[in-house]
Amino acid sequence: MRFSTQTLLLQLGVVLLVVLLSGAVHAWLVYVRIGNEAENQALTLARTVAADPDIRADVQAISKEEGTPPPDVLAAGPLQAAAEAARVRTGALFVVITDETGLRLAHPETARLGEHVSTDPSVALGGQEITTRNTGTLGPSAGAKVPVYSPGDSGTIVGEVSVGYSVESLGKSLARDIIPIALTAGGALLAGVLASFLLRHRLQRLTLGLEPEEISTLVHDQVAVLQGVDDGVIGIAADGRISVFNAAASRLLDLPDATGQDWATANVPEQLKQLTQPAARDAEAVEIVAGGRVLVTSARKAWHRNEDLGWVVMLRDRTELQQLTRQLDAVGTMSTALRAQRHEFANQLHTIAGFMSIGQHDSAKEYLARLSATGPLKFPVEQAELLQDTYLQAFVGAKGVEASERGVALRIGPETLVRGHVADPQDVTTVLGNLIDNAVNAAVAGSATDRWVEVELLDDPDGDDGALHLVVADSGDGLGSLEPEEVFAEGFTTSEQPARGGAGQGLGLALVRQLARRRGGDVRVLDAGSDGGPGAVFMASIPGVMGQQPESPARTDAPSQEDGSG
């Protein structure tokens, strides 16, 4: 038997039991009330009869006689007539009058006149009034007994009056009053049954027809899955309330648990809210930047048996993959530069070999001397010696090779001075690489014939924050009508107009700004540039990425001008 059916039967049983108990208690209270009213009515009638002067006089007269008159005399006497008249008038079961010994002087059955009453009259003959419920010769009744005093002397008791109402008449009164009770009980039972069925239907709808054991299993599985996965999961109920916000989602978004909040007003990125719009159903996954992380987000509509359960938003961390991609790009850039330099180095060796083959030894010596004086290879970036960190030299040089292949001259500004070493190459690569790539794209797309990109770097290795300051300018056409803050918006790109884009995916500048701000720095536009050049000027400050230049022993493998080796 299903749990909902068990619940329904239990509710019906409880409702039926409550209605029966309530009806029985109500009927009993009505019966007691009717009985009390009958006793009070009997007492009132008995007092009225006992207070009648004629009855008091007749009872006193009979009490003074020797013996008791015969039944036929009593039946024709005034006491019998008065008692019967009162009984008929009020609908009582009996009105009995006795003398001071308890012998009947008036009774509905004349054959019992002169006999001793069947119930104890001693209380009334003792001077007290009493209400009773007992069974006499006429059947069960509710009545009262009242003493009869002599006419002139209120302290002398000459008899008593007993009045009773039949229990059957009480039952008839109860039957009349029980109909509203029965109707009320029936209405309550019907309402209880209807409420039970409605509750069962609501219970089935809320539990999706699942049994308690299934719900318990689902809850355990949900907790285990949601808290055990590295992906962020956000559940939005059909009413717009956040029903699930697992620990991974809180960590990836750098937000506290938002369970129970309204999705429309929750402090989550607007891009996530746009994914759950009706028009965004079955939309492709998108990349956003949140909490200094690159997240791949997707949203799917949840259904169960054609019932709308809301939305499920998934968050996947792509930050590490993006970092690896940046590192791979840096390695690829340097590899490209090394290949170009290897080609140039091979040409130089061929030149030396040519001199030697034709016997021009003096020319070969002069050529080697020039190589020793200027270096065996031609570095593509001028004034690279201002960058004392070898990592920065190599990275900027590699970027210079890439820029040169696209017809752009990458140069280092005269204000550059880097004395420390890069302690966090990954962040420097991300920020500097994005800014240089964007500047090269802008220079290529610009209208100026002289295409260049100028980079100025300044560090403070002795400072407490170990910051590296970057300024990147280009010969492009600037930002045009764009506001400076627009280029930092997530998803912004000008790929259709090849000016300055957001790293091709609309995330580059937004990512570097969040990365710099997370370290306490910033990335901003110093100058929006002008049409025809020069182009935009970007400045970045990255605290905590520079350190003191470590002491290194004198190199013994440096090229010597004396021996001309290379």
N, C-alpha and C positions, 0 to 999 in steps of 0.2 A: 504494500500500500504506500502510495506517494506521501511525502511529508505534508504537502498541501492538503491532501484528503484527510490525513490524520488530524491536522490542525482544524479542518472544517468540522469533522465529527466531534472533536473535543469541544469546540466552541458551541456547537449545537447542543451537546450534552450539558454543558455548563449553563447555557441560556435556558434550556428546558428545566433543569434542576432549580435554577434561581426563580423562574416564573412559577413553578409548582410550589416551592417553599413560600414565596411571597404571597401567592394566592391563598395557600392554606393558612398562613399567619393572618392575612387580611380577613378571611372568612371566620377564623376563630375569634378575632377581635370584634368582628361584627356580631357574632353569636353571643359573646360575653356582654357586649353593649346592649343587645336586645334583651338578654336575660336580666341585666341590671335595671333596664327600663321597666321590664315586667314586674320585678320586685318592688321598684319604687311606686309603680302604678298600683300594685296590690296593697302596699302599705298605705297609700293615700286613700284608697277605697275602704280599707279596714278602719282607718281612723275616722272616716266620714260616717261609716255605719255605727262604729262604737260610740261616736259622739251624739248620735240621734237621741233626743230626750225620751221619745216614745219607746225606742228600743231599750234604753237603759231602765226605764220604768217597768217595761214588761219583763225584762230579765230579772229585775229585783223582786218583782211580784212572784214569779215562778220559784225563785230561790228561797223565798220565805215559806212556801208551801211544803207540807210533808210529802216527800217522795217526788217523783217526776210524773207529769201528766202523760197519759198514754199517747202513742204515735198519732192516732187519728185526731186527737184533740190538738196536738202540736201542729199537725199538717194544716188544720183549719185555722190556726191561730194567727195573730198579727205578725209575729216574728218571722214565720215562714214566708208570709206574703211580702214583708219588707225585704227579706234577704233575696228572694227570687227576683223581685223587681230590680234590685241593685245588680244582681248577676246578669240578668237579661240585658239591662241597659248598658252595661260596660263590657259585655262579652267575656266575662270571667268564667273559669272552669267551675268554680264553686264559691259560694259565700256561706260560711258555716258559723252559727252562733251557739255557744255552749254556756252552761251555768258554771258556778264556781268549782264544781267537781269534774268538769270536762265532759258532761253528758250533752249530746247534741239537742239543741232546741230548734234549730233550723238547718236544713240540708237539702241539696238538690234531689236526692233520692229519699222520699218520704218513708220508705221501709227502714231506713237506718236512723230515724228519729228516736231519741231516747237512749241510743247506744253511746258508748264511750268513743271519743274520737280516736282515729288510728295513729295519729302523730302526737308527740308529747306536748301538752299545753302548759306545762309547769312554768316555763319562762314568762309567758304572757300572764298567767294567773299570779305570778310573783310580782307583777307590776311593771314588766319591761316589754318593750316592743322588739320584734325580731323578724327578720326576713329569712326565708328558708327555701331550699330546693330539695324536695323529697318526693317519695312515691306513696300516695295514699290509696284509698278505695277507688278513686276516680282516675288513677294513673299518675305518671310523673307530672310535676307542676313546679312553678316558681311562685312563691306567695309570701304572705306576711301574717303575723299574729299580733293582735293588739288587745290589751285588757279593756273590760267594760266596767266602768265605775257606777255606783249607785247615784241617782239623780241629785240628791241633796248632800251627799257626803262624797267628795272626790277622792277620799283616801280609802274607801271600801270597795273592794273588787268583787263584783257579783257574777262575772263571767268573762268570756273572751270571744273575739271575732277573728275567724281565719278566712283569708281570701287567697285564692290561687288562680294562676293562668296556666293553661295547658302547655306542655313542652311542644306539642304538635303545632300549636298556634305560633310558638316561637320559631319553629322550623319553617312555617309558611312565611313568616316575616323575613327570616333569613333567606329563603328562596327568592323573595322579591328583591332583596338587597344584593344577592349573590350574582344577579345577572350583570350589573355594571362591573362587578369584580371579574367575572369570567370574560367579559368583553375586553376589559383592560388587560387581563393576563394574555388573552389571545392576541391582542394588538402588540403587546410587548414581545411575545414569542415570535410573531411574524416579523417584527422589526429586527429582532435578534438574528433570525434566520437570514433575512435579507442582508444585514450587516456582515454576517459571517461569510456569505457568498461573495460580497463585494471585497471583503478583506482577503479572501482566498484569491480572487482575481488579481488584486493589487500585489499580493505576495508573489504570485507567479510571474507578474510583469516585472517586478523589481528584481527578482532572482533569476530572470530569464529562463524560468522553468527548471532551474537546477536544484538538486537536493542539497541539504546542509552539508553532507559529507563531500559532495562535489565542490561546493563553495569553499569549504575549509581547505581542500586540496589545491584549489585554484589560488587561494590567498597565499598559501605556503610557496607554491610554485612561482607566483608573481614576485614575492619578496626575494626569493632566491635568485630569480632571473634578473630582476631590475637592479638589485644591489650587487650582483656578481659580474655584470658586463661592464666593459669600459666605455661603451657608447652611451650618450645621454638620451634619455627617454622622457618625453613630456606628454602626458595624456590630458586632453581637453574634453570634458563631458559635453553632452548635447546642449546643456544649458549655459555653456560658456565658462564653466568653472574648471580650474586646474585640478584634476583628480590624481595625477601622478607626476612627480618631479623627483627623479631618482638622484642619488648622490653624484653620479657621473655628470648629470646635467647641471647640478649646482656647481661642480668643480669646473666644468668647461666654460660656463657662462660667468663664473666668478660672482655668483649670486646666492643668497640664502634660500632655503627651501620655500618655494612659493605655493605649496599645496594648499588648496582652499581659496586662493585668490581668483578674482575675475580675470580671465585671459585678456580682455580688451584693455584693462587698466594695469596689468602686471608690468613690473619693471624688467621686461625682456626686450631684446632688439626688435625694432619694427619689422626687419626682414622676416623674422619668424612669424609675426602676426600676419604679414601679407601672404605667407604660405598657406594659411588656413582660411583665406577668403573663398567664398563659393566659386569664384572664377578661376581659382588656382587649383582646382581638383585635378589630381593626377599630373601635377606639374613636375618638371624635372628637378633633380637635386641642384642646389645652388651653393656657392661658397660665400661665407660671410667672415668678417673679422670681429671677434668678440673676446673681451678679456685678454687681449694680446695673443689670441690664438686664431688660426685659420680653421674654420669648421665647415664641413660639408653637411648641409641640412636638407632634409626632405620631410614632407608631410603626406600622410595618407588618411583617407576617410575610413572610419571603422563602422562595420555593419554586423548585425546579428539577426538573422531571420527577418530581413527587411526592416529592422529597427535601427535608427540612426543612433550610434553610440558616441559620436563626436569625432575627434581627430587624434592622431598619434604623430608626434614630431620626433624625428630621430636626429641626433647630433653625433658626427664622427670627427675626431680630431685629426686634422691634416697638418698640424704645425710641424711635427717632426719630419714628415715627408717633404714639406716645403723647405725646411732647413737643410735636409739632405740634398734637395734639388738645388738650393743656392750653393751649397758646398760643391756639388758636382759641376754647376755652371762655372764656379771659380776655377776648379781644377781644369775644366775644359778650356776656359779662357787662357789659363797659363800654358796648357799643352799646345794650344794654337800658336801662342807667342813663341814657345820653344821650337815648334816646327818651322816658323818663319825665320827665327834666328839660326836654326840649324842650316836652313837653305842658304842664308847669307854667309854663315861660317864656311859652308862647303865651297861657295864661290871664292872666298878669300884663299882657301887652301888650293883651289885650282889655279888661282893667280900666282901663288908662290911656286906651285909645281911648274907652271909655264915658264917663269923666270929661270928656274933651275934647269929646265930641259934645254933652253937655248943658250945657257952659259952666262946669263946676266945675273951673276951672283951679287954684284954691288946693288943692283936694282932690288933684288930679293931682300938684301939686308935693310935697305932704306924702307921698303914696304913693311917689313917686320918691325922696324923701329917706330914707324907711324902707328902701327897696330898696338905696340906696347905703350905708346904715349896716350892714345885715345881709347884703348880697350879693344879687345878682339871683336866685339860685337857692337852694333849701333843700337843704343837703347831708344825706343820710340817716343819717350816722354822726356822733354827737356826739364832741367833743374830737378831731376829725381833725387839728387843728392840731398835735397832739403828734407827728404823723408828718411830718417835714420833707421826706421824699422824696416827690416828686410821683407816682412810680409806685405806691408803697404807698398813698398817699391815693386815687388813682384806683381801684386794685384793691380795696381794702377798701370804698370807697364803692360800687363796683359790686356787690360781694357783699352790702352792706347793702341795696341796692335789691332784689336777688333775695330776701333774707331777709324784707324788709318785705312783698313780694308774697305770701309764705307765712305771714304773720302773726307773724314772729319779729323782734324788735328786736336789731340788731347794734350793739354798743357797744364803745368802746375803754376799757380799764381805766385807772384813775388812775395806775398805775405805769409807763405807757407813755412811752417817750422814745426817739425815733429821730432822731439828728442827722446821720448819714451818708447816703449814697445807695446804692441797690441796685446792686451791680456784676454780679450774676448773677441777673437777673429770672426766668429759666426755672426754676431750682431753688426759688427762693422761691415762685413761683406754684404749683409742684407740691406743696410741703409745706403752705404756708399754705392754699391752695385746698382740699386734701383735708381738712385738719383743720376748716376752717370748714364745708364741705359736710356732713361727718359730724355736726358739732355742731348744725347747722340741722335735719338729719334727726332727730337725737335729741330736740331741743326740740319739733319738730312731733309726734313720736310720744309725748312725755311727757304725764304727767297734770296738770302744773301749768297753771293758767290764764294766768299771766304767762309768756309764752314769750320767752326772750332767749338771746343768745350774747354772751359777753364775750371780747375778744381783748386781750391785753397783749403789746407788743413792746418789746424793749430791745436796743440795739446797742452796740457798743464800737468806734467807728471809729478810735480812737487805738491800739487793741490790735494785737498782732502777727497774730492770727488773723482779724480782721475778721468776728467771729461775730454772728449775729442770733439772739436767744433769743425764742421764742414760747410763750405760754401761752394755751390756748383752753378755756373752760368753757362749760357750757350749763345750761339749766333742765330737762333731761330726767330720766329715771328711773335714770340710771347704768347700770353694767354688770351689775347684778343678781348672779346666781350665777356669772357668767363670771370666770375668772382674767384678770388684766390682760394676761398674755402671749398669751392665746388670740386676742385681737383682731388681733395682728400676724402670725398664721399665714397662710401663703399659701392662698388659697381660702376663708378664713373669711368668712362673710357672714351677716347676720341679716335678709335680705330678706323671709323669711316672717314674722318678728316685727320690725316696723319700728322697731327701736331704733337701735343704732349699727352700721352695716354697713361692710364693707370696700370702700368706693367702688363699691358695686353689683356689682362683679365679684370681690370677694374679694382684690383686689390693691392697693388704695389705700394702706392703712396699712403693708402689707409693703413696698411700693415706697418710701414716704417714709422708712421706717426705714432701709432699705438705702442710699438716697440720702444720708441724713444721716450714717450710719456710714461711708460711703465717703469723706466729707469730714472724718471725724474727730469728728463729733458724734453725736447720738442722738435718738430719739423714744421717750418712755415715758409711762406713766400715773402722774400725781401722786396722783390721788384717784379711786377707782372710783365715787364718788357714792352716792346712796341713793334708794330708791323714793319717788317723790313730789317729788324734787328737793332740793337742786340735783344736777345730773348729774355725769358724769365730767369730770375735768380732765386735759388732755394738755399735755405740755411738749415742745418741740423745740429743739435747738441746732444751728445750721447754720454752721459755720466757713467763712470765705473768701468770703462773699457780699456783704459790706459794704465801702465805701470812704469816703474823705473826701468831704464835700459840696463840689462844685466851686464856685468863685467865679463869680457871674453878675452882669451889669450890672443897674442899677436898671431896673425895668420902666416903660415909658412908656405902656403901654396899660392900666394898672390903672384900675378905676373910680374916679371922683373924686366926693367928697361935695359939693364946691362946685357943680359943674355938674349933678349929678344924673343924669349919663349912666350907661347900663348896657350 
